[in-house]
Amino acid sequence: MVLLLPLLLPLLLLLLLLLIIIIIIIIIIIFERLKLGENVYVIVMLVDVNRK
């Protein structure tokens, strides 16, 4: 297990980086939609997701 830790750490960092990039892309997409005036649609979708 101890031998695996040096191998797992870069992998975990890479996954974390990917997660951050995906979150940033989602935020950008939401802001682009808000600019297009679809904010009501996006808010309704977010509320629906939170309710489930």
C-alpha contacts under 8 A as a table, 3 or more apart, distances in Angstrom:
res1	aa1	res2	aa2	distance
1	M	4	L	5.19
1	M	5	L	6.68
2	V	5	L	5.42
2	V	6	P	7.93
3	L	6	P	6.65
3	L	7	L	7.72
4	L	7	L	5.28
4	L	8	L	6.10
5	L	8	L	5.01
5	L	9	L	6.06
6	P	9	L	5.51
6	P	10	P	7.34
7	L	10	P	6.30
7	L	11	L	6.93
8	L	11	L	5.06
8	L	12	L	6.05
9	L	12	L	5.14
9	L	13	L	6.19
10	P	13	L	5.01
10	P	14	L	6.05
11	L	14	L	5.04
11	L	15	L	6.20
12	L	15	L	5.06
12	L	16	L	6.10
13	L	16	L	5.01
13	L	17	L	6.13
14	L	17	L	5.04
14	L	18	L	6.19
15	L	18	L	5.03
15	L	19	L	6.12
16	L	19	L	5.04
16	L	20	I	6.22
17	L	20	I	5.14
17	L	21	I	6.23
18	L	21	I	5.09
18	L	22	I	6.16
19	L	22	I	5.12
19	L	23	I	6.19
20	I	23	I	5.13
20	I	24	I	6.19
21	I	24	I	5.12
21	I	25	I	6.21
22	I	25	I	5.10
22	I	26	I	6.21
23	I	26	I	5.10
23	I	27	I	6.19
24	I	27	I	5.10
24	I	28	I	6.17
25	I	28	I	5.07
25	I	29	I	6.18
26	I	29	I	5.09
26	I	30	I	6.20
27	I	30	I	5.11
27	I	31	F	6.19
28	I	31	F	5.12
28	I	32	E	6.11
29	I	32	E	5.08
29	I	33	R	6.25
30	I	33	R	5.09
30	I	34	L	6.19
30	I	42	V	7.33
31	F	34	L	4.89
31	F	35	K	6.25
32	E	35	K	5.13
32	E	36	L	6.46
33	R	36	L	5.02
33	R	37	G	6.59
33	R	38	E	5.53
33	R	39	N	6.52
33	R	42	V	7.56
34	L	37	G	5.26
34	L	38	E	5.50
34	L	39	N	4.58
34	L	42	V	7.73
35	K	38	E	7.47
35	K	39	N	7.78
36	L	39	N	7.78
37	G	40	V	7.70
38	E	41	Y	5.32
38	E	42	V	6.36
39	N	42	V	5.07
39	N	43	I	6.03
40	V	43	I	5.16
40	V	44	V	6.11
41	Y	44	V	5.19
41	Y	45	M	6.23
42	V	45	M	5.06
42	V	46	L	6.19
43	I	46	L	5.06
43	I	47	V	6.11
44	V	47	V	5.12
44	V	48	D	6.13
45	M	48	D	5.09
45	M	49	V	6.22
46	L	49	V	5.11
46	L	50	N	6.19
47	V	50	N	5.08
47	V	51	R	6.20
48	D	51	R	5.18
48	D	52	K	6.58
49	V	52	K	5.53
